[in-house]
Amino acid sequence: MQDGQDIGYDVPARVGMAEDEVQTPALIVDLDAFEANLAQMRDDCAAMGVALRPHGKMHKCAEVALRQVAMGATGICCQKLSEAEAFARAGLRDVMVTNQVTDPLRIRRLARLAGQVRVSVCVDDAANVAELSRAAVAEGVTLEVLVEIDCGSGRCGVTPGAAAVALARAVADAEGLSFAGLQAYHGGAQHIRDADERAVTVAGVIDKARKTVSALEAAGLPCGVVGGGGTGTYPYEGRSGVYTELQCGSYAFMDADYGRVRDPEALGVGRYRQALFVLSSVISTARAKGGVCDAGLKALAVDSGLPVVSGLPGVVYAGASDEHGLLDAPQGAVRLNQRVRLVPGHCDPTVNLYDWIVAMRGGRVEALWPVTARGKLY
């Protein structure tokens, strides 16, 4: 953590600054909302009797991860090995790579990391099992390995059932490896807008996981971990009696896309507050329709739609170019140098655009957090 007092404008703010002094575009987090979100997910998981292993690919920030662990998370998920290495260097002691690590050099790095912290990784290919085994033996470590099943995403993962059992047997029989359980995550289900459609989709995911767990147990391969779930679906997996830990990520910050997910039961996305914003400044009011802000495509991910303007009724973020955002607004609604909070459409890739998170409370900067794993894509 940096206090910002003795460093120049390599950072967007200093501790104690007012929000309208923060240099923009800046990634800011409302600490009150963020802390409430962490507490809510902790309490929900405790009530359902499942562990929480938050996904670090969302925030890429060791300070956030350490706070999650301090509030009861069992460890952290990473999507890339370099993320896992960065979190381990920052003090996280239990990391799961919820992805396949297949490149020979990366496999050696993974095995070396397992000599420093607890590491687990996913597989969906028998050849990968053999490579992981050789690296683990060479490093004198034991790698914990989960078999990933394709439970509907059509992405990574073996077919549920017999193919998963065969791969788990290969893991269990391989020197230097330990069969840790099952990875069953459906990414697309998180963002299904309609609650009924989402429930039906996740029921299919849970059914595939349940049948695979039963087949593994019948083969003498009990699953210590059944992991998956996310911010959009976690109540279903958490109450299923199949999953042992949840891998939610976005709940800590939230974004505009999750704001469009229907949650009539008020158990799930509707329980979480928007904590993440891109703070922007109005740099021009010359356009007839409103103004122009300094947050464009280099400041915001737009794969899930344009950002939403927060707290300014009638003001709409209407378009983006590299360095500019067009604000449609009633006459006089925005003024030069006015700070505007934007809710990004998708939090994960937006965070990856920044070196720093500016942690705010009560309109003042309380802390600056480095985005520890920014750019860690390898």
PyMOL commands that set and color helices and strands:
alter all, ss='L'
color gray80, all
select helices_A, chain A and resi 19-21+31-48+62-70+81-89+104-114+126-139+162-173+188-191+195-218+234-238+250-252+256-259+269-271+347-351
alter helices_A, ss='H'
color red, helices_A
select strands_A, chain A and resi 26-30+51-52+76-78+94-100+118-123+143-148+177-183+225-228+245-246+276-284+290-293+308-310+316-320+325-328+339-343+356-361+364-370
alter strands_A, ss='S'
color yellow, strands_A
deselect
rebuild
show_as cartoon
